[in-house]
Amino acid sequence: MSLLNLHNSVLCEFNPLKPVLSVPLFSFYIGGHQIVVSNHMFSITLATVLLLLVFLLTARRKAGLVPKGFQNLIESVCVYLRDQMARPILGENTDRFIGFIWTLFFFILTLNLLGIVPTEMIIHLATGKENHFGGPATANIWITGGLAMISFFVIHAAGIKQQGLRHYIVNFAPKVPWPMILPIYALELISTLVRPFALTIRLFANIFAGHIVIITLLGMILIFKNYGVAVASITTVASITAVVLMSFLEIFVAFLQAYIFVFLTTVFMGFSVTPEH
């Protein structure tokens, strides 16, 4: 087989989308209905279990003792989100919604960080068996869409509870002269419906793109492995170096995108609970 044929064969086999796709792991039946569990569903379950364990252990602090280490880190993040991010927007309503904001932030952050861990490769090295466990759940647009819809319903439920349904509808748009009421209401309605899509696409696109770049960089090793020892060695070193640097960037992106998601959610919630909106 010529070098060109080898190159084409590798390109045909290499699929940069494969590690980010949702893959069924197993299924079970409940009431005659088949429930299929995918790798992303596994990641969500793992993130939930980890968060429960971490926060139960973090909350076990003796009275009067100053928090240290990891506990101090968690409390610092919580205080920052409450006092520096949420309170300037929500004001006196901050304590009512901060639990939801904390939960959303740490859940998205955990999913983002778990997506960086090469769980599939670790299990393969340990057992020698092919598997599909793990994967970036927030690179799945259905999952980010689900998170955005949860935020959407909580935002408007909070507004209705705060103002009452009648006042919430009346205050849905800014007060303007009567000829402008219908156009302004139409624009506000469109804006409200677009917001969950913005949350969905922003989180999905950033996580998806980062993983595709890393996978493509690793794929360069396979593509150039048949071009001689010198070319293969240079490509391998360059690819691994770039992947390490991109992995550090992905960790930063994991924190940043979790923060942006909850920040925008908080801003939209501020619009909803404030009658002046």
C-alpha positions as CSV (number, residue, x, y, z in Angstrom):
1,M,0.0,0.0,0.0
2,S,1.4,3.4,-1.0
3,L,2.0,6.2,1.5
4,L,-0.9,8.1,-0.1
5,N,-3.3,5.1,0.4
6,L,-2.1,4.8,4.1
7,H,-2.7,8.5,4.6
8,N,-6.2,8.3,3.1
9,S,-6.9,5.1,5.2
10,V,-6.0,6.9,8.4
11,L,-8.1,10.0,7.4
12,C,-11.1,7.7,6.7
13,E,-10.8,5.9,10.1
14,F,-10.0,9.1,12.2
15,N,-13.2,10.7,13.3
16,P,-12.7,13.8,15.6
17,L,-16.4,13.7,16.5
18,K,-16.3,10.2,17.9
19,P,-15.1,11.1,21.5
20,V,-17.8,13.8,21.9
21,L,-20.8,11.8,20.6
22,S,-23.4,10.3,22.8
23,V,-23.0,6.5,22.9
24,P,-25.4,4.0,24.4
25,L,-23.8,2.0,27.3
26,F,-26.6,-0.3,28.5
27,S,-30.4,-0.4,28.8
28,F,-33.0,-1.7,31.2
29,Y,-36.7,-1.9,31.3
30,I,-39.2,-0.1,33.6
31,G,-42.9,-0.9,33.2
32,G,-42.2,-2.5,29.8
33,H,-40.4,0.6,28.5
34,Q,-36.8,0.4,27.5
35,I,-34.5,3.0,29.2
36,V,-31.2,3.5,27.3
37,V,-28.3,4.9,29.4
38,S,-25.7,6.7,27.4
39,N,-22.2,7.8,28.3
40,H,-23.4,11.4,28.8
41,M,-26.1,10.2,31.2
42,F,-23.4,8.2,33.1
43,S,-21.4,11.5,33.3
44,I,-24.4,13.4,34.7
45,T,-25.0,10.6,37.3
46,L,-21.3,10.6,38.3
47,A,-21.3,14.4,38.6
48,T,-24.3,14.3,40.8
49,V,-22.8,11.6,43.1
50,L,-19.5,13.4,43.3
51,L,-21.2,16.7,44.2
52,L,-23.3,15.1,46.9
53,L,-20.2,13.4,48.4
54,V,-18.0,16.4,48.2
55,F,-20.5,18.8,49.7
56,L,-21.5,16.4,52.5
57,L,-17.9,16.0,53.5
58,T,-17.3,19.8,53.1
59,A,-20.3,20.6,55.3
60,R,-18.9,18.5,58.2
61,R,-17.0,21.2,60.0
62,K,-16.9,21.5,63.8
63,A,-18.4,24.7,65.2
64,G,-15.9,27.5,65.8
65,L,-13.2,26.1,63.6
66,V,-12.0,28.2,60.6
67,P,-12.4,26.3,57.3
68,K,-9.1,25.1,55.7
69,G,-8.0,23.6,52.5
70,F,-10.6,22.4,50.0
71,Q,-13.4,23.4,52.3
72,N,-12.1,27.0,52.4
73,L,-11.9,27.0,48.6
74,I,-15.5,25.9,48.2
75,E,-16.7,28.5,50.7
76,S,-14.7,31.2,49.0
77,V,-16.3,30.4,45.7
78,C,-19.7,30.4,47.2
79,V,-19.1,33.8,49.0
80,Y,-17.8,35.3,45.7
81,L,-20.8,34.1,43.7
82,R,-23.2,35.5,46.4
83,D,-21.6,38.8,47.2
84,Q,-19.7,39.8,44.1
85,M,-21.9,38.3,41.3
86,A,-25.5,37.8,42.6
87,R,-26.1,40.5,45.2
88,P,-25.4,43.5,42.9
89,I,-28.0,42.1,40.5
90,L,-30.6,40.5,42.8
91,G,-30.2,42.8,45.8
92,E,-32.5,41.8,48.6
93,N,-33.7,38.7,46.7
94,T,-30.2,37.2,46.6
95,D,-30.6,34.8,49.5
96,R,-33.8,33.4,48.0
97,F,-32.2,32.3,44.8
98,I,-28.5,31.8,45.8
99,G,-29.0,28.1,46.4
100,F,-30.1,27.5,42.8
101,I,-27.2,29.6,41.5
102,W,-24.7,27.7,43.6
103,T,-26.1,24.3,42.5
104,L,-26.2,25.3,38.8
105,F,-22.6,26.6,38.9
106,F,-21.0,23.6,40.6
107,F,-23.0,21.1,38.5
108,I,-22.0,22.7,35.2
109,L,-18.4,23.1,36.4
110,T,-18.3,19.4,37.5
111,L,-19.6,18.3,34.1
112,N,-17.1,20.4,32.3
113,L,-14.2,19.1,34.4
114,L,-15.3,15.5,34.1
115,G,-15.3,15.9,30.3
116,I,-11.6,16.8,30.4
117,V,-10.7,13.5,32.2
118,P,-10.0,10.8,29.7
119,T,-12.1,8.2,31.5
120,E,-12.5,6.0,28.5
121,M,-8.7,5.7,28.0
122,I,-8.0,5.2,31.7
123,I,-10.5,2.3,31.8
124,H,-9.0,0.9,28.6
125,L,-5.5,1.0,30.0
126,A,-6.6,-0.6,33.3
127,T,-8.8,-3.4,31.8
128,G,-7.6,-3.7,28.2
129,K,-11.2,-3.6,27.1
130,E,-12.9,-1.1,24.8
131,N,-15.5,1.1,26.5
132,H,-17.4,4.4,26.1
133,F,-17.6,5.6,29.7
134,G,-17.1,9.3,30.2
135,G,-17.2,12.0,27.6
136,P,-18.0,15.7,27.7
137,A,-21.7,15.9,28.6
138,T,-21.8,19.6,28.1
139,A,-20.7,19.1,24.5
140,N,-24.1,17.6,24.0
141,I,-26.6,20.3,22.9
142,W,-29.5,18.4,24.4
143,I,-27.9,18.5,27.8
144,T,-27.0,22.2,27.6
145,G,-30.5,22.8,26.3
146,G,-32.0,21.0,29.3
147,L,-29.9,23.1,31.7
148,A,-31.0,26.3,29.8
149,M,-34.7,25.2,30.0
150,I,-34.4,24.6,33.8
151,S,-33.0,28.1,34.1
152,F,-35.8,29.5,31.9
153,F,-38.6,28.0,34.0
154,V,-36.9,28.9,37.3
155,I,-36.4,32.5,36.1
156,H,-40.1,33.0,35.2
157,A,-41.4,31.0,38.2
158,A,-39.4,33.3,40.4
159,G,-40.8,36.4,38.7
160,I,-44.4,35.2,39.0
161,K,-43.9,34.3,42.7
162,Q,-42.3,37.6,43.4
163,Q,-44.8,39.8,41.6
164,G,-47.9,37.6,41.1
165,L,-49.1,36.4,37.7
166,R,-51.1,39.5,36.9
167,H,-48.4,42.0,37.8
168,Y,-45.8,39.9,36.1
169,I,-47.7,40.1,32.8
170,V,-48.3,43.8,33.2
171,N,-44.7,44.5,34.0
172,F,-43.4,42.1,31.4
173,A,-42.3,45.0,29.2
174,P,-41.2,48.6,30.0
175,K,-44.0,51.1,30.3
176,V,-44.2,53.0,27.0
177,P,-46.9,55.1,25.3
178,W,-49.9,53.0,24.2
179,P,-49.1,53.0,20.4
180,M,-45.8,51.2,21.3
181,I,-47.2,48.6,23.7
182,L,-47.7,45.8,21.1
183,P,-44.3,46.2,19.4
184,I,-42.5,46.4,22.7
185,Y,-44.3,43.3,24.1
186,A,-43.4,41.4,20.9
187,L,-39.8,42.4,21.2
188,E,-39.7,41.4,24.9
189,L,-41.4,38.1,24.1
190,I,-38.8,37.3,21.3
191,S,-36.0,38.3,23.7
192,T,-37.3,36.0,26.4
193,L,-37.5,33.1,24.0
194,V,-34.1,33.7,22.6
195,R,-32.3,33.7,26.0
196,P,-32.4,29.9,26.7
197,F,-31.1,29.4,23.1
198,A,-28.2,31.8,23.9
199,L,-27.4,29.9,27.1
200,T,-27.6,26.5,25.2
201,I,-25.4,27.5,22.3
202,R,-22.8,29.4,24.3
203,L,-22.0,26.5,26.6
204,F,-22.3,23.8,24.0
205,A,-20.2,25.5,21.4
206,N,-17.3,26.4,23.7
207,I,-17.0,22.9,25.2
208,F,-17.6,21.1,21.9
209,A,-15.0,23.2,20.0
210,G,-12.3,22.8,22.7
211,H,-12.6,19.0,22.6
212,I,-12.6,18.9,18.9
213,V,-9.4,20.9,18.8
214,I,-7.7,18.6,21.3
215,I,-8.9,15.5,19.4
216,T,-7.7,16.9,16.1
217,L,-4.2,17.6,17.6
218,L,-3.9,14.1,18.8
219,G,-5.1,12.8,15.5
220,M,-2.1,14.5,13.8
221,I,0.0,11.8,15.4
222,L,-1.9,9.1,13.6
223,I,-2.0,11.0,10.3
224,F,1.8,11.6,10.2
225,K,3.0,8.4,11.8
226,N,3.8,6.8,8.3
227,Y,5.9,9.8,7.1
228,G,9.2,8.7,8.5
229,V,10.7,8.6,12.0
230,A,11.8,12.3,11.9
231,V,8.5,13.7,10.8
232,A,6.5,11.4,13.1
233,S,8.7,12.3,16.1
234,I,8.4,16.1,15.5
235,T,4.7,15.8,15.0
236,T,4.2,13.7,18.1
237,V,6.2,16.1,20.3
238,A,4.4,19.2,18.8
239,S,1.0,17.6,19.1
240,I,1.5,16.4,22.8
241,T,2.8,19.9,23.7
242,A,-0.2,21.6,22.1
243,V,-2.6,19.2,23.8
244,V,-1.1,19.9,27.2
245,L,-1.4,23.6,26.7
246,M,-4.9,23.2,25.3
247,S,-5.9,21.1,28.3
248,F,-4.9,23.9,30.7
249,L,-6.9,26.3,28.5
250,E,-9.9,23.9,28.7
251,I,-9.7,23.9,32.5
252,F,-9.9,27.7,32.4
253,V,-12.8,27.5,29.9
254,A,-14.6,25.0,32.2
255,F,-14.6,27.5,35.0
256,L,-15.3,30.5,32.7
257,Q,-18.3,28.9,30.9
258,A,-19.9,27.7,34.2
259,Y,-19.5,31.3,35.5
260,I,-20.9,32.9,32.4
261,F,-23.9,30.5,32.4
262,V,-24.9,31.3,36.0
263,F,-24.1,35.0,35.5
264,L,-26.5,35.3,32.5
265,T,-29.0,33.3,34.4
266,T,-28.7,35.7,37.4
267,V,-29.1,38.7,35.1
268,F,-32.2,37.3,33.5
269,M,-33.6,36.4,36.9
270,G,-32.9,40.0,38.0
271,F,-35.0,41.2,35.1
272,S,-37.8,38.8,36.1
273,V,-38.1,39.6,39.8
274,T,-37.7,43.4,39.4
275,P,-40.9,45.1,38.5
276,E,-39.0,48.1,37.0
277,H,-37.9,45.8,34.2
